[in-house]
């Protein structure tokens, strides 16, 4: 492979790997927030309903997924 093509492939891979990791962490956070809210008696109508809620470390520790 030509060096320019390899550099381009490396950049694309890095960009996409970052996106996959960011999405995975975001989804994991939403799963925990949803579990926390459900435990508190709130209903979950859609996956991103509580996307604006951020838990404290102690609140995260209450949930086991």
CHARMM internal coordinates of N, CA and C (Angstrom, degrees):
IC EDIT
DIST 1 N 1 CA 1.4520
DIST 1 CA 1 C 1.5236
ANGL 1 N 1 CA 1 C 108.09
DIST 1 C 2 N 1.3100
ANGL 1 CA 1 C 2 N 115.54
DIHE 1 N 1 CA 1 C 2 N 141.76
DIST 2 N 2 CA 1.4635
ANGL 1 C 2 N 2 CA 120.59
DIHE 1 CA 1 C 2 N 2 CA 178.92
DIST 2 CA 2 C 1.5271
ANGL 2 N 2 CA 2 C 109.82
DIHE 1 C 2 N 2 CA 2 C -69.43
DIST 2 C 3 N 1.3307
ANGL 2 CA 2 C 3 N 116.24
DIHE 2 N 2 CA 2 C 3 N 147.74
DIST 3 N 3 CA 1.4776
ANGL 2 C 3 N 3 CA 119.60
DIHE 2 CA 2 C 3 N 3 CA -178.06
DIST 3 CA 3 C 1.5329
ANGL 3 N 3 CA 3 C 113.37
DIHE 2 C 3 N 3 CA 3 C -55.90
DIST 3 C 4 N 1.3388
ANGL 3 CA 3 C 4 N 117.20
DIHE 3 N 3 CA 3 C 4 N -39.29
DIST 4 N 4 CA 1.4679
ANGL 3 C 4 N 4 CA 120.03
DIHE 3 CA 3 C 4 N 4 CA -179.93
DIST 4 CA 4 C 1.5388
ANGL 4 N 4 CA 4 C 110.90
DIHE 3 C 4 N 4 CA 4 C -64.72
DIST 4 C 5 N 1.3243
ANGL 4 CA 4 C 5 N 115.06
DIHE 4 N 4 CA 4 C 5 N -40.75
DIST 5 N 5 CA 1.4593
ANGL 4 C 5 N 5 CA 119.58
DIHE 4 CA 4 C 5 N 5 CA 179.28
DIST 5 CA 5 C 1.5270
ANGL 5 N 5 CA 5 C 110.58
DIHE 4 C 5 N 5 CA 5 C -67.20
DIST 5 C 6 N 1.3151
ANGL 5 CA 5 C 6 N 117.09
DIHE 5 N 5 CA 5 C 6 N -38.22
DIST 6 N 6 CA 1.4678
ANGL 5 C 6 N 6 CA 121.23
DIHE 5 CA 5 C 6 N 6 CA 178.57
DIST 6 CA 6 C 1.5258
ANGL 6 N 6 CA 6 C 110.79
DIHE 5 C 6 N 6 CA 6 C -65.99
DIST 6 C 7 N 1.3316
ANGL 6 CA 6 C 7 N 116.71
DIHE 6 N 6 CA 6 C 7 N -41.84
DIST 7 N 7 CA 1.4624
ANGL 6 C 7 N 7 CA 120.41
DIHE 6 CA 6 C 7 N 7 CA 178.19
DIST 7 CA 7 C 1.5305
ANGL 7 N 7 CA 7 C 110.37
DIHE 6 C 7 N 7 CA 7 C -62.32
DIST 7 C 8 N 1.3365
ANGL 7 CA 7 C 8 N 115.88
DIHE 7 N 7 CA 7 C 8 N -42.51
DIST 8 N 8 CA 1.4614
ANGL 7 C 8 N 8 CA 119.79
DIHE 7 CA 7 C 8 N 8 CA 178.84
DIST 8 CA 8 C 1.5330
ANGL 8 N 8 CA 8 C 109.85
DIHE 7 C 8 N 8 CA 8 C -63.40
DIST 8 C 9 N 1.3104
ANGL 8 CA 8 C 9 N 117.43
DIHE 8 N 8 CA 8 C 9 N -45.43
DIST 9 N 9 CA 1.4661
ANGL 8 C 9 N 9 CA 121.63
DIHE 8 CA 8 C 9 N 9 CA 179.31
DIST 9 CA 9 C 1.5208
ANGL 9 N 9 CA 9 C 111.03
DIHE 8 C 9 N 9 CA 9 C -60.35
DIST 9 C 10 N 1.3285
ANGL 9 CA 9 C 10 N 116.85
DIHE 9 N 9 CA 9 C 10 N -40.89
DIST 10 N 10 CA 1.4661
ANGL 9 C 10 N 10 CA 121.12
DIHE 9 CA 9 C 10 N 10 CA 178.42
DIST 10 CA 10 C 1.5296
ANGL 10 N 10 CA 10 C 111.21
DIHE 9 C 10 N 10 CA 10 C -63.43
DIST 10 C 11 N 1.3382
ANGL 10 CA 10 C 11 N 116.42
DIHE 10 N 10 CA 10 C 11 N -42.22
DIST 11 N 11 CA 1.4731
ANGL 10 C 11 N 11 CA 119.86
DIHE 10 CA 10 C 11 N 11 CA 179.13
DIST 11 CA 11 C 1.5263
ANGL 11 N 11 CA 11 C 111.12
DIHE 10 C 11 N 11 CA 11 C -64.43
DIST 11 C 12 N 1.3250
ANGL 11 CA 11 C 12 N 116.40
DIHE 11 N 11 CA 11 C 12 N -43.27
DIST 12 N 12 CA 1.4678
ANGL 11 C 12 N 12 CA 120.70
DIHE 11 CA 11 C 12 N 12 CA 179.78
DIST 12 CA 12 C 1.5252
ANGL 12 N 12 CA 12 C 110.04
DIHE 11 C 12 N 12 CA 12 C -63.75
DIST 12 C 13 N 1.3368
ANGL 12 CA 12 C 13 N 117.07
DIHE 12 N 12 CA 12 C 13 N -43.80
DIST 13 N 13 CA 1.4520
ANGL 12 C 13 N 13 CA 120.91
DIHE 12 CA 12 C 13 N 13 CA 178.87
DIST 13 CA 13 C 1.5245
ANGL 13 N 13 CA 13 C 110.96
DIHE 12 C 13 N 13 CA 13 C -61.26
DIST 13 C 14 N 1.3214
ANGL 13 CA 13 C 14 N 117.30
DIHE 13 N 13 CA 13 C 14 N -45.88
DIST 14 N 14 CA 1.4646
ANGL 13 C 14 N 14 CA 120.58
DIHE 13 CA 13 C 14 N 14 CA -179.40
DIST 14 CA 14 C 1.5225
ANGL 14 N 14 CA 14 C 111.18
DIHE 13 C 14 N 14 CA 14 C -62.80
DIST 14 C 15 N 1.3314
ANGL 14 CA 14 C 15 N 117.24
DIHE 14 N 14 CA 14 C 15 N -43.83
DIST 15 N 15 CA 1.4645
ANGL 14 C 15 N 15 CA 121.15
DIHE 14 CA 14 C 15 N 15 CA 179.63
DIST 15 CA 15 C 1.5274
ANGL 15 N 15 CA 15 C 110.31
DIHE 14 C 15 N 15 CA 15 C -61.44
DIST 15 C 16 N 1.3168
ANGL 15 CA 15 C 16 N 116.89
DIHE 15 N 15 CA 15 C 16 N -46.31
DIST 16 N 16 CA 1.4639
ANGL 15 C 16 N 16 CA 120.17
DIHE 15 CA 15 C 16 N 16 CA -178.22
DIST 16 CA 16 C 1.5229
ANGL 16 N 16 CA 16 C 112.09
DIHE 15 C 16 N 16 CA 16 C -70.63
DIST 16 C 17 N 1.3125
ANGL 16 CA 16 C 17 N 117.99
DIHE 16 N 16 CA 16 C 17 N -35.31
DIST 17 N 17 CA 1.4617
ANGL 16 C 17 N 17 CA 120.79
DIHE 16 CA 16 C 17 N 17 CA 177.21
DIST 17 CA 17 C 1.5277
ANGL 17 N 17 CA 17 C 110.35
DIHE 16 C 17 N 17 CA 17 C -64.02
DIST 17 C 18 N 1.3208
ANGL 17 CA 17 C 18 N 117.06
DIHE 17 N 17 CA 17 C 18 N -40.96
DIST 18 N 18 CA 1.4658
ANGL 17 C 18 N 18 CA 120.72
DIHE 17 CA 17 C 18 N 18 CA 177.30
DIST 18 CA 18 C 1.5234
ANGL 18 N 18 CA 18 C 110.76
DIHE 17 C 18 N 18 CA 18 C -62.68
DIST 18 C 19 N 1.3305
ANGL 18 CA 18 C 19 N 116.95
DIHE 18 N 18 CA 18 C 19 N -40.99
DIST 19 N 19 CA 1.4619
ANGL 18 C 19 N 19 CA 120.68
DIHE 18 CA 18 C 19 N 19 CA 179.67
DIST 19 CA 19 C 1.5313
ANGL 19 N 19 CA 19 C 110.57
DIHE 18 C 19 N 19 CA 19 C -65.03
DIST 19 C 20 N 1.3180
ANGL 19 CA 19 C 20 N 117.23
DIHE 19 N 19 CA 19 C 20 N -43.52
DIST 20 N 20 CA 1.4592
ANGL 19 C 20 N 20 CA 120.51
DIHE 19 CA 19 C 20 N 20 CA 179.56
DIST 20 CA 20 C 1.5290
ANGL 20 N 20 CA 20 C 110.46
DIHE 19 C 20 N 20 CA 20 C -61.64
DIST 20 C 21 N 1.3263
ANGL 20 CA 20 C 21 N 117.13
DIHE 20 N 20 CA 20 C 21 N -44.23
DIST 21 N 21 CA 1.4741
ANGL 20 C 21 N 21 CA 120.98
DIHE 20 CA 20 C 21 N 21 CA 179.51
DIST 21 CA 21 C 1.5207
ANGL 21 N 21 CA 21 C 111.09
DIHE 20 C 21 N 21 CA 21 C -65.23
DIST 21 C 22 N 1.3172
ANGL 21 CA 21 C 22 N 117.36
DIHE 21 N 21 CA 21 C 22 N -44.19
DIST 22 N 22 CA 1.4670
ANGL 21 C 22 N 22 CA 121.19
DIHE 21 CA 21 C 22 N 22 CA 179.61
DIST 22 CA 22 C 1.5328
ANGL 22 N 22 CA 22 C 110.14
DIHE 21 C 22 N 22 CA 22 C -61.28
DIST 22 C 23 N 1.3286
ANGL 22 CA 22 C 23 N 117.01
DIHE 22 N 22 CA 22 C 23 N -44.40
DIST 23 N 23 CA 1.4637
ANGL 22 C 23 N 23 CA 120.68
DIHE 22 CA 22 C 23 N 23 CA 178.96
DIST 23 CA 23 C 1.5264
ANGL 23 N 23 CA 23 C 111.68
DIHE 22 C 23 N 23 CA 23 C -64.75
DIST 23 C 24 N 1.3245
ANGL 23 CA 23 C 24 N 116.72
DIHE 23 N 23 CA 23 C 24 N -40.05
DIST 24 N 24 CA 1.4695
ANGL 23 C 24 N 24 CA 120.57
DIHE 23 CA 23 C 24 N 24 CA 179.89
DIST 24 CA 24 C 1.5297
ANGL 24 N 24 CA 24 C 110.84
DIHE 23 C 24 N 24 CA 24 C -63.91
DIST 24 C 25 N 1.3334
ANGL 24 CA 24 C 25 N 117.09
DIHE 24 N 24 CA 24 C 25 N -44.13
DIST 25 N 25 CA 1.4657
ANGL 24 C 25 N 25 CA 120.09
DIHE 24 CA 24 C 25 N 25 CA 178.63
DIST 25 CA 25 C 1.5270
ANGL 25 N 25 CA 25 C 111.01
DIHE 24 C 25 N 25 CA 25 C -66.33
DIST 25 C 26 N 1.3179
ANGL 25 CA 25 C 26 N 117.28
DIHE 25 N 25 CA 25 C 26 N -38.47
DIST 26 N 26 CA 1.4547
ANGL 25 C 26 N 26 CA 121.05
DIHE 25 CA 25 C 26 N 26 CA 178.47
DIST 26 CA 26 C 1.5263
ANGL 26 N 26 CA 26 C 110.70
DIHE 25 C 26 N 26 CA 26 C -63.90
DIST 26 C 27 N 1.3212
ANGL 26 CA 26 C 27 N 116.87
DIHE 26 N 26 CA 26 C 27 N -44.80
DIST 27 N 27 CA 1.4582
ANGL 26 C 27 N 27 CA 120.32
DIHE 26 CA 26 C 27 N 27 CA 179.06
DIST 27 CA 27 C 1.5240
ANGL 27 N 27 CA 27 C 111.70
DIHE 26 C 27 N 27 CA 27 C -65.31
DIST 27 C 28 N 1.3165
ANGL 27 CA 27 C 28 N 117.03
DIHE 27 N 27 CA 27 C 28 N -39.52
DIST 28 N 28 CA 1.4692
ANGL 27 C 28 N 28 CA 120.51
DIHE 27 CA 27 C 28 N 28 CA 178.26
DIST 28 CA 28 C 1.5234
ANGL 28 N 28 CA 28 C 110.13
DIHE 27 C 28 N 28 CA 28 C -63.25
DIST 28 C 29 N 1.3350
ANGL 28 CA 28 C 29 N 116.92
DIHE 28 N 28 CA 28 C 29 N -42.70
DIST 29 N 29 CA 1.4618
ANGL 28 C 29 N 29 CA 120.58
DIHE 28 CA 28 C 29 N 29 CA 178.66
DIST 29 CA 29 C 1.5275
ANGL 29 N 29 CA 29 C 110.30
DIHE 28 C 29 N 29 CA 29 C -61.47
DIST 29 C 30 N 1.3299
ANGL 29 CA 29 C 30 N 116.90
DIHE 29 N 29 CA 29 C 30 N -43.70
DIST 30 N 30 CA 1.4579
ANGL 29 C 30 N 30 CA 120.17
DIHE 29 CA 29 C 30 N 30 CA -179.97
DIST 30 CA 30 C 1.5266
ANGL 30 N 30 CA 30 C 111.81
DIHE 29 C 30 N 30 CA 30 C -65.35
DIST 30 C 31 N 1.3161
ANGL 30 CA 30 C 31 N 117.95
DIHE 30 N 30 CA 30 C 31 N -35.93
DIST 31 N 31 CA 1.4674
ANGL 30 C 31 N 31 CA 120.58
DIHE 30 CA 30 C 31 N 31 CA 177.20
DIST 31 CA 31 C 1.5232
ANGL 31 N 31 CA 31 C 110.77
DIHE 30 C 31 N 31 CA 31 C -62.66
DIST 31 C 32 N 1.3208
ANGL 31 CA 31 C 32 N 116.43
DIHE 31 N 31 CA 31 C 32 N -42.83
DIST 32 N 32 CA 1.4632
ANGL 31 C 32 N 32 CA 120.13
DIHE 31 CA 31 C 32 N 32 CA -179.96
DIST 32 CA 32 C 1.5287
ANGL 32 N 32 CA 32 C 110.68
DIHE 31 C 32 N 32 CA 32 C -68.50
DIST 32 C 33 N 1.3269
ANGL 32 CA 32 C 33 N 116.70
DIHE 32 N 32 CA 32 C 33 N -43.98
DIST 33 N 33 CA 1.4709
ANGL 32 C 33 N 33 CA 119.97
DIHE 32 CA 32 C 33 N 33 CA 178.86
DIST 33 CA 33 C 1.5254
ANGL 33 N 33 CA 33 C 109.82
DIHE 32 C 33 N 33 CA 33 C -60.79
DIST 33 C 34 N 1.3274
ANGL 33 CA 33 C 34 N 117.32
DIHE 33 N 33 CA 33 C 34 N -44.03
DIST 34 N 34 CA 1.4673
ANGL 33 C 34 N 34 CA 120.09
DIHE 33 CA 33 C 34 N 34 CA 179.01
DIST 34 CA 34 C 1.5205
ANGL 34 N 34 CA 34 C 111.44
DIHE 33 C 34 N 34 CA 34 C -62.41
DIST 34 C 35 N 1.3369
ANGL 34 CA 34 C 35 N 117.08
DIHE 34 N 34 CA 34 C 35 N -42.29
DIST 35 N 35 CA 1.4677
ANGL 34 C 35 N 35 CA 120.64
DIHE 34 CA 34 C 35 N 35 CA 178.11
DIST 35 CA 35 C 1.5230
ANGL 35 N 35 CA 35 C 110.32
DIHE 34 C 35 N 35 CA 35 C -63.05
DIST 35 C 36 N 1.3149
ANGL 35 CA 35 C 36 N 117.19
DIHE 35 N 35 CA 35 C 36 N -40.76
DIST 36 N 36 CA 1.4635
ANGL 35 C 36 N 36 CA 121.79
DIHE 35 CA 35 C 36 N 36 CA 178.73
DIST 36 CA 36 C 1.5325
ANGL 36 N 36 CA 36 C 110.37
DIHE 35 C 36 N 36 CA 36 C -63.66
DIST 36 C 37 N 1.3279
ANGL 36 CA 36 C 37 N 116.63
DIHE 36 N 36 CA 36 C 37 N -47.52
DIST 37 N 37 CA 1.4619
ANGL 36 C 37 N 37 CA 120.15
DIHE 36 CA 36 C 37 N 37 CA -178.78
DIST 37 CA 37 C 1.5300
ANGL 37 N 37 CA 37 C 110.84
DIHE 36 C 37 N 37 CA 37 C -65.08
DIST 37 C 38 N 1.3185
ANGL 37 CA 37 C 38 N 117.09
DIHE 37 N 37 CA 37 C 38 N -39.00
DIST 38 N 38 CA 1.4625
ANGL 37 C 38 N 38 CA 120.79
DIHE 37 CA 37 C 38 N 38 CA 177.96
DIST 38 CA 38 C 1.5283
ANGL 38 N 38 CA 38 C 110.39
DIHE 37 C 38 N 38 CA 38 C -63.75
DIST 38 C 39 N 1.3310
ANGL 38 CA 38 C 39 N 115.95
DIHE 38 N 38 CA 38 C 39 N -40.85
DIST 39 N 39 CA 1.4637
ANGL 38 C 39 N 39 CA 120.54
DIHE 38 CA 38 C 39 N 39 CA 178.31
DIST 39 CA 39 C 1.5216
ANGL 39 N 39 CA 39 C 111.09
DIHE 38 C 39 N 39 CA 39 C -62.79
DIST 39 C 40 N 1.3204
ANGL 39 CA 39 C 40 N 116.31
DIHE 39 N 39 CA 39 C 40 N -30.76
DIST 40 N 40 CA 1.4672
ANGL 39 C 40 N 40 CA 121.61
DIHE 39 CA 39 C 40 N 40 CA 179.15
DIST 40 CA 40 C 1.5271
ANGL 40 N 40 CA 40 C 112.72
DIHE 39 C 40 N 40 CA 40 C -83.42
DIST 40 C 41 N 1.3495
ANGL 40 CA 40 C 41 N 117.06
DIHE 40 N 40 CA 40 C 41 N 2.88
DIST 41 N 41 CA 1.4498
ANGL 40 C 41 N 41 CA 120.67
DIHE 40 CA 40 C 41 N 41 CA 176.13
DIST 41 CA 41 C 1.5152
ANGL 41 N 41 CA 41 C 115.70
DIHE 40 C 41 N 41 CA 41 C 94.52
DIST 41 C 42 N 1.3176
ANGL 41 CA 41 C 42 N 117.77
DIHE 41 N 41 CA 41 C 42 N 5.33
DIST 42 N 42 CA 1.4630
ANGL 41 C 42 N 42 CA 121.18
DIHE 41 CA 41 C 42 N 42 CA 178.20
DIST 42 CA 42 C 1.5226
ANGL 42 N 42 CA 42 C 109.65
DIHE 41 C 42 N 42 CA 42 C -84.10
DIST 42 C 43 N 1.3201
ANGL 42 CA 42 C 43 N 116.40
DIHE 42 N 42 CA 42 C 43 N 146.56
DIST 43 N 43 CA 1.4599
ANGL 42 C 43 N 43 CA 119.68
DIHE 42 CA 42 C 43 N 43 CA 176.74
DIST 43 CA 43 C 1.5289
ANGL 43 N 43 CA 43 C 109.10
DIHE 42 C 43 N 43 CA 43 C -87.61
DIST 43 C 44 N 1.3227
ANGL 43 CA 43 C 44 N 115.19
DIHE 43 N 43 CA 43 C 44 N 151.19
DIST 44 N 44 CA 1.4570
ANGL 43 C 44 N 44 CA 121.72
DIHE 43 CA 43 C 44 N 44 CA 179.32
DIST 44 CA 44 C 1.5202
ANGL 44 N 44 CA 44 C 107.42
DIHE 43 C 44 N 44 CA 44 C -111.44
DIST 44 C 45 N 1.3319
ANGL 44 CA 44 C 45 N 116.87
DIHE 44 N 44 CA 44 C 45 N 111.23
DIST 45 N 45 CA 1.4609
ANGL 44 C 45 N 45 CA 121.43
DIHE 44 CA 44 C 45 N 45 CA -179.57
DIST 45 CA 45 C 1.5216
ANGL 45 N 45 CA 45 C 112.56
DIHE 44 C 45 N 45 CA 45 C -91.98
DIST 45 C 46 N 1.3190
ANGL 45 CA 45 C 46 N 117.02
DIHE 45 N 45 CA 45 C 46 N -32.04
DIST 46 N 46 CA 1.4593
ANGL 45 C 46 N 46 CA 120.47
DIHE 45 CA 45 C 46 N 46 CA 174.35
DIST 46 CA 46 C 1.5240
ANGL 46 N 46 CA 46 C 108.82
DIHE 45 C 46 N 46 CA 46 C -152.09
DIST 46 C 47 N 1.3188
ANGL 46 CA 46 C 47 N 116.19
DIHE 46 N 46 CA 46 C 47 N 159.29
DIST 47 N 47 CA 1.4630
ANGL 46 C 47 N 47 CA 122.79
DIHE 46 CA 46 C 47 N 47 CA -171.40
DIST 47 CA 47 C 1.5332
ANGL 47 N 47 CA 47 C 112.97
DIHE 46 C 47 N 47 CA 47 C -56.97
DIST 47 C 48 N 1.3062
ANGL 47 CA 47 C 48 N 117.74
DIHE 47 N 47 CA 47 C 48 N -37.86
DIST 48 N 48 CA 1.4685
ANGL 47 C 48 N 48 CA 121.45
DIHE 47 CA 47 C 48 N 48 CA -175.29
DIST 48 CA 48 C 1.5261
ANGL 48 N 48 CA 48 C 113.89
DIHE 47 C 48 N 48 CA 48 C -97.48
DIST 48 C 49 N 1.3200
ANGL 48 CA 48 C 49 N 116.70
DIHE 48 N 48 CA 48 C 49 N 13.15
DIST 49 N 49 CA 1.4660
ANGL 48 C 49 N 49 CA 121.68
DIHE 48 CA 48 C 49 N 49 CA -177.06
DIST 49 CA 49 C 1.5278
ANGL 49 N 49 CA 49 C 112.30
DIHE 48 C 49 N 49 CA 49 C -55.57
DIST 49 C 50 N 1.3095
ANGL 49 CA 49 C 50 N 117.57
DIHE 49 N 49 CA 49 C 50 N -40.52
DIST 50 N 50 CA 1.4648
ANGL 49 C 50 N 50 CA 121.33
DIHE 49 CA 49 C 50 N 50 CA -176.80
DIST 50 CA 50 C 1.5321
ANGL 50 N 50 CA 50 C 111.72
DIHE 49 C 50 N 50 CA 50 C -107.25
DIST 50 C 51 N 1.3298
ANGL 50 CA 50 C 51 N 116.65
DIHE 50 N 50 CA 50 C 51 N 32.02
DIST 51 N 51 CA 1.4622
ANGL 50 C 51 N 51 CA 120.13
DIHE 50 CA 50 C 51 N 51 CA -177.52
DIST 51 CA 51 C 1.5289
ANGL 51 N 51 CA 51 C 112.70
DIHE 50 C 51 N 51 CA 51 C -65.64
DIST 51 C 52 N 1.3216
ANGL 51 CA 51 C 52 N 117.21
DIHE 51 N 51 CA 51 C 52 N -18.14
DIST 52 N 52 CA 1.4650
ANGL 51 C 52 N 52 CA 120.14
DIHE 51 CA 51 C 52 N 52 CA 179.29
DIST 52 CA 52 C 1.5308
ANGL 52 N 52 CA 52 C 112.44
DIHE 51 C 52 N 52 CA 52 C -91.20
DIST 52 C 53 N 1.3344
ANGL 52 CA 52 C 53 N 117.03
DIHE 52 N 52 CA 52 C 53 N 2.20
DIST 53 N 53 CA 1.4629
ANGL 52 C 53 N 53 CA 121.92
DIHE 52 CA 52 C 53 N 53 CA 179.55
DIST 53 CA 53 C 1.5312
ANGL 53 N 53 CA 53 C 108.92
DIHE 52 C 53 N 53 CA 53 C -94.88
DIST 53 C 54 N 1.3163
ANGL 53 CA 53 C 54 N 115.99
DIHE 53 N 53 CA 53 C 54 N 129.38
DIST 54 N 54 CA 1.4681
ANGL 53 C 54 N 54 CA 121.68
DIHE 53 CA 53 C 54 N 54 CA 176.80
DIST 54 CA 54 C 1.5202
ANGL 54 N 54 CA 54 C 108.05
DIHE 53 C 54 N 54 CA 54 C -121.11
DIST 54 C 55 N 1.3197
ANGL 54 CA 54 C 55 N 115.34
DIHE 54 N 54 CA 54 C 55 N 125.78
DIST 55 N 55 CA 1.4624
ANGL 54 C 55 N 55 CA 120.97
DIHE 54 CA 54 C 55 N 55 CA -177.19
DIST 55 CA 55 C 1.5171
ANGL 55 N 55 CA 55 C 111.38
DIHE 54 C 55 N 55 CA 55 C -87.35
DIST 55 C 56 N 1.3217
ANGL 55 CA 55 C 56 N 114.87
DIHE 55 N 55 CA 55 C 56 N 159.27
DIST 56 N 56 CA 1.4595
ANGL 55 C 56 N 56 CA 120.56
DIHE 55 CA 55 C 56 N 56 CA 172.29
DIST 56 CA 56 C 1.5287
ANGL 56 N 56 CA 56 C 107.93
DIHE 55 C 56 N 56 CA 56 C -83.65
DIST 56 C 57 N 1.3063
ANGL 56 CA 56 C 57 N 116.95
DIHE 56 N 56 CA 56 C 57 N 169.04
DIST 57 N 57 CA 1.4631
ANGL 56 C 57 N 57 CA 121.17
DIHE 56 CA 56 C 57 N 57 CA 178.54
DIST 57 CA 57 C 1.5276
ANGL 57 N 57 CA 57 C 109.89
DIHE 56 C 57 N 57 CA 57 C -58.90
DIST 57 C 58 N 1.3166
ANGL 57 CA 57 C 58 N 117.21
DIHE 57 N 57 CA 57 C 58 N -43.74
DIST 58 N 58 CA 1.4716
ANGL 57 C 58 N 58 CA 120.68
DIHE 57 CA 57 C 58 N 58 CA 179.94
DIST 58 CA 58 C 1.5259
ANGL 58 N 58 CA 58 C 111.44
DIHE 57 C 58 N 58 CA 58 C -62.10
DIST 58 C 59 N 1.3212
ANGL 58 CA 58 C 59 N 117.15
DIHE 58 N 58 CA 58 C 59 N -38.88
DIST 59 N 59 CA 1.4594
ANGL 58 C 59 N 59 CA 120.21
DIHE 58 CA 58 C 59 N 59 CA 177.87
DIST 59 CA 59 C 1.5292
ANGL 59 N 59 CA 59 C 110.81
DIHE 58 C 59 N 59 CA 59 C -66.69
DIST 59 C 60 N 1.3264
ANGL 59 CA 59 C 60 N 117.33
DIHE 59 N 59 CA 59 C 60 N -40.32
DIST 60 N 60 CA 1.4684
ANGL 59 C 60 N 60 CA 120.49
DIHE 59 CA 59 C 60 N 60 CA 176.18
DIST 60 CA 60 C 1.5235
ANGL 60 N 60 CA 60 C 110.85
DIHE 59 C 60 N 60 CA 60 C -60.19
DIST 60 C 61 N 1.3179
ANGL 60 CA 60 C 61 N 115.93
DIHE 60 N 60 CA 60 C 61 N -39.31
DIST 61 N 61 CA 1.4502
ANGL 60 C 61 N 61 CA 120.06
DIHE 60 CA 60 C 61 N 61 CA -176.81
DIST 61 CA 61 C 1.5336
ANGL 61 N 61 CA 61 C 112.85
DIHE 60 C 61 N 61 CA 61 C -67.95
DIST 61 C 62 N 1.3240
ANGL 61 CA 61 C 62 N 117.48
DIHE 61 N 61 CA 61 C 62 N -20.77
DIST 62 N 62 CA 1.4625
ANGL 61 C 62 N 62 CA 121.94
DIHE 61 CA 61 C 62 N 62 CA 178.26
DIST 62 CA 62 C 1.5409
ANGL 62 N 62 CA 62 C 111.89
DIHE 61 C 62 N 62 CA 62 C -69.78
DIST 62 C 63 N 1.3163
ANGL 62 CA 62 C 63 N 116.99
DIHE 62 N 62 CA 62 C 63 N -24.81
DIST 63 N 63 CA 1.4689
ANGL 62 C 63 N 63 CA 121.95
DIHE 62 CA 62 C 63 N 63 CA -172.30
DIST 63 CA 63 C 1.5215
ANGL 63 N 63 CA 63 C 110.20
DIHE 62 C 63 N 63 CA 63 C -101.65
DIST 63 C 64 N 1.3119
ANGL 63 CA 63 C 64 N 115.64
DIHE 63 N 63 CA 63 C 64 N 132.51
DIST 64 N 64 CA 1.4713
ANGL 63 C 64 N 64 CA 121.93
DIHE 63 CA 63 C 64 N 64 CA 176.02
DIST 64 CA 64 C 1.5135
ANGL 64 N 64 CA 64 C 107.68
DIHE 63 C 64 N 64 CA 64 C -121.25
DIST 64 C 65 N 1.3173
ANGL 64 CA 64 C 65 N 116.98
DIHE 64 N 64 CA 64 C 65 N 116.51
DIST 65 N 65 CA 1.4718
ANGL 64 C 65 N 65 CA 121.32
DIHE 64 CA 64 C 65 N 65 CA 179.58
DIST 65 CA 65 C 1.5061
ANGL 65 N 65 CA 65 C 108.82
DIHE 64 C 65 N 65 CA 65 C -113.55
END
COOR INIT
IC SEED 1 N 1 CA 1 C
IC BUILD
